[in-house]
Amino acid sequence: MRNLTASALIAALSLGTPALVQAQGTSSQKTESQTPSAQSSPTIRSIQVIDVKELPPAVRSQVDDVVSRTSEEDLQSLRKSIDATPQAVSAIKAKGLNSSQVVAINIADGVLTIFAKTA
């Protein structure tokens, strides 16, 4: 299984629809000098959905740590962005889940990994 680090996990997002990712620690507010064309969205080539309870304990602990530092507002923003992305909704539904169970995402090398908690 791939090694994931806490810094690679992204729990706060919503630069706008359909842009899905914003790295933790950066402001989600736009300044007057920013325009939509100045922002770049990562290219998503594939989507995988992972239940947090299926992760190795060390990685699960990292995900839980990121989630514990994420505000409810950020989670709602994350889930709205996912709901606005048909491919993400389809991938989640294929696993028998819905966006309300999503707790974090990661984008690396064109792969959107969606982390969900089922219990």
C-alpha positions as CSV (number, residue, x, y, z in Angstrom):
1,M,0.0,0.0,0.0
2,R,1.2,3.5,-0.7
3,N,2.7,5.5,2.0
4,L,0.7,8.7,2.6
5,T,1.8,11.5,4.8
6,A,-0.3,13.9,6.7
7,S,1.0,16.8,4.6
8,A,-0.2,15.0,1.5
9,L,-3.7,14.7,2.8
10,I,-6.0,17.5,1.8
11,A,-9.1,18.1,3.9
12,A,-9.9,21.7,3.2
13,L,-11.0,22.7,-0.3
14,S,-13.3,24.6,-2.4
15,L,-11.6,27.1,-4.7
16,G,-14.9,27.0,-6.6
17,T,-16.8,24.6,-8.7
18,P,-15.4,22.4,-10.2
19,A,-11.9,23.2,-8.8
20,L,-11.6,20.6,-6.0
21,V,-8.4,21.2,-4.1
22,Q,-6.8,23.7,-1.8
23,A,-3.7,22.7,0.2
24,Q,-4.1,23.0,3.9
25,G,-2.7,26.2,5.4
26,T,-3.6,28.4,2.5
27,S,-6.3,30.9,2.6
28,S,-9.5,30.1,0.8
29,Q,-10.4,33.8,0.4
30,K,-9.6,35.3,-3.0
31,T,-7.9,38.7,-3.1
32,E,-8.9,41.4,-5.5
33,S,-5.9,40.7,-7.8
34,Q,-6.9,37.0,-8.2
35,T,-9.2,36.1,-11.1
36,P,-10.6,32.7,-11.9
37,S,-8.2,32.4,-14.9
38,A,-5.3,33.0,-12.5
39,Q,-6.2,29.9,-10.5
40,S,-5.3,26.5,-11.9
41,S,-7.2,23.3,-11.2
42,P,-5.4,20.0,-11.0
43,T,-6.1,17.5,-13.8
44,I,-7.9,14.5,-12.6
45,R,-7.4,11.3,-14.6
46,S,-8.9,8.8,-12.2
47,I,-10.8,8.7,-8.9
48,Q,-10.4,6.2,-6.1
49,V,-12.6,6.0,-3.0
50,I,-11.1,4.5,0.2
51,D,-12.9,3.8,3.5
52,V,-10.7,5.1,6.3
53,K,-11.2,2.0,8.3
54,E,-9.4,0.0,5.5
55,L,-6.2,2.0,5.9
56,P,-3.2,0.7,7.8
57,P,-3.3,2.1,11.4
58,A,-0.5,4.6,10.9
59,V,-2.1,6.1,7.8
60,R,-5.6,6.0,9.4
61,S,-4.1,8.0,12.4
62,Q,-2.8,10.6,10.0
63,V,-6.1,11.0,8.3
64,D,-7.9,11.2,11.6
65,D,-5.4,13.9,12.7
66,V,-6.1,16.0,9.6
67,V,-9.9,15.5,10.0
68,S,-9.8,16.5,13.6
69,R,-8.2,19.9,12.6
70,T,-10.8,20.5,9.8
71,S,-13.8,22.7,10.6
72,E,-17.3,21.6,9.9
73,E,-17.5,24.5,7.4
74,D,-14.6,23.2,5.5
75,L,-16.1,19.7,5.4
76,Q,-19.3,21.1,4.1
77,S,-17.5,23.0,1.4
78,L,-15.6,19.8,0.5
79,R,-18.8,17.8,0.2
80,K,-20.5,20.5,-1.9
81,S,-17.6,20.5,-4.3
82,I,-17.7,16.8,-4.6
83,D,-21.5,16.9,-5.2
84,A,-20.8,19.4,-8.0
85,T,-18.5,16.9,-9.7
86,P,-20.4,14.1,-11.4
87,Q,-17.4,11.8,-11.7
88,A,-16.7,12.0,-8.0
89,V,-20.4,11.4,-7.1
90,S,-20.4,8.4,-9.4
91,A,-17.2,7.0,-7.8
92,I,-18.6,7.4,-4.3
93,K,-22.0,5.9,-5.2
94,A,-20.2,2.9,-6.8
95,K,-18.8,2.1,-3.3
96,G,-22.3,2.4,-1.8
97,L,-21.4,5.8,-0.1
98,N,-22.5,9.4,-0.4
99,S,-20.7,12.7,0.0
100,S,-21.8,13.1,3.6
101,Q,-19.3,10.3,4.5
102,V,-16.3,12.1,2.8
103,V,-13.8,13.4,5.3
104,A,-10.7,14.1,3.2
105,I,-9.2,14.0,-0.2
106,N,-5.8,13.8,-1.8
107,I,-4.8,14.6,-5.4
108,A,-1.5,13.3,-6.6
109,D,-0.3,12.5,-10.1
110,G,-3.8,13.0,-11.6
111,V,-5.5,10.6,-9.1
112,L,-8.2,12.0,-6.8
113,T,-8.3,9.9,-3.7
114,I,-11.5,10.3,-1.7
115,F,-11.4,9.2,2.0
116,A,-14.7,8.3,3.6
117,K,-15.8,7.1,7.0
118,T,-18.6,4.6,7.1
119,A,-18.9,4.2,10.8
